[in-house]
Amino acid sequence: QVQLVESGGGLVQAGGSLRLSCAASGSIFSINVMGWYRQAPGKQRELVASITGGGGVNYADSVKGRFTISRDNAKNTVYLQMNSLKPEDTAVYYCNAHESGKGMDYWGKGTLVTVSS
């Protein structure tokens, strides 16, 4: 089992920045990919960014050039630095850990990001 706890959400004006953190605990040695997803009201959950154990990253087109995902293996923590925030970035952001061997996905409870115009 893997436990994920997000932090760092809040209210920010358009153009501002926030940094989300996701602290992982438990059987983290089995995790291959970690990522951030978001879900806006009335919309499906979507991938924002992901990072592999080797440091390979992937971003949604809508956040490329504005968001940066990173990980601190010593702290078992993944970060999402969000710059130049837009009102359409408003959503609940969820941390995800994927275990390829078992095909398992673990989720945090989410943290709300609200961007005002």
Secondary structure, 3 states (H helix, E strand, C coil): CEEEEEECCEEEECCCCEEEEEEEEECHHHCCEEEEEEECCCCCCEEEEEEECCCCEEECHHHCCCEEEEEECCCCEEEEEECCCCHHHCEEEEEEEEECCCCEEEECCCEEEEEEC
